[in-house]
Amino acid sequence: MRKLSPLRRGPGGPVRRLLGAGTTRGGLAPGAAGPHEPAPGRLPRGRLVPRTTRGRRRAVQGLMLAAVCALAPATWLHAVAGDRTGTVTGSPDREVAVVFGAGLREGRPTPYLAHRLDAAAELYRAGKVRVVLVTGDNSRVDYDEPDAMRTYLVRRGVPDGRIVSDHAGFDTWDSCVRAKRIFGVDRAVLVTQGFHIKRALALCDAAGIESYGVGVAEPHDRIWYYGGVRELFAAGKAALDVALRPDPRFLGPREAGVTEALAASAAAP
């Protein structure tokens, strides 16, 4: 019987050692790609881009459709708001101003919320509104937006009896629905930042409140840009809220706070 050459003996012989423990007879590591194969985990060249004109056209059309779907809710908000936004001096007279919460810092209103409250106090002093409804989050004992807003307004000359607190305004839709169904507000001036005012108008309209928006101007800082980008996504939720009209997270019984404040205002000399 013919003997094997020493260089060809067994899988662990000298040939194996010469080629290296991680290679094969062809010089490639196990599982490695051949000269005409893509590397593991990689797509073949050109696979991400359709190869045909028809495929590329469909890809472009798909991107355009996605862009339209993303921007459609924001476009709808602009259309609904129309020309019903302006400044304090240009606001029509309404009985009630609604101020939406915008966060607290160490128990006090954030600068953006303070600017909203400043505008509401100016509306009251100018006789544009008679009552201010402050709506915000009080989901925790140690976090009470409406009370902080009330304190701020009182310090700026708005009588405590002309301020009504909604402690379950967890988002804009909840605030609008509760203003209508719980507090009986039919017409109001809405006070918030310019990037938020169109969404507030659209949602209050859907809730049944005839509204005008005072958009508080802000410097174009980091928070302003963040708020503008956030509104692009919030517009989609607003469209769903209007379409589905869900109940607020907390509804509760009807409250007479606004009615009583207006009656007290009318009776005051």
Secondary structure, 3 states (H helix, E strand, C coil): CCCCCHHHCCCCCHHHHHHCCCCCCCCCCCCCCCCCCCCCCCCCCCCCCCCCHHHHHHHHHHHHHHHHHHHHHHHHHHHHHCCCEECCCCCCCCCEEEEECCCEECCEECHHHHHHHHHHHHHHHCCCCCEEEEECECCECCECHHHHHHHHHHHCCCCHHHEEEECECCCHHHHHHHHHHCCCCCEEEEEEEHHHHHHHHHHHHHHCCEEEEEEECCCCCHHHHHHHHHHHHHHHHHHHHHHHCCCCCCCCCCCCHHHHHHHHHHHCC
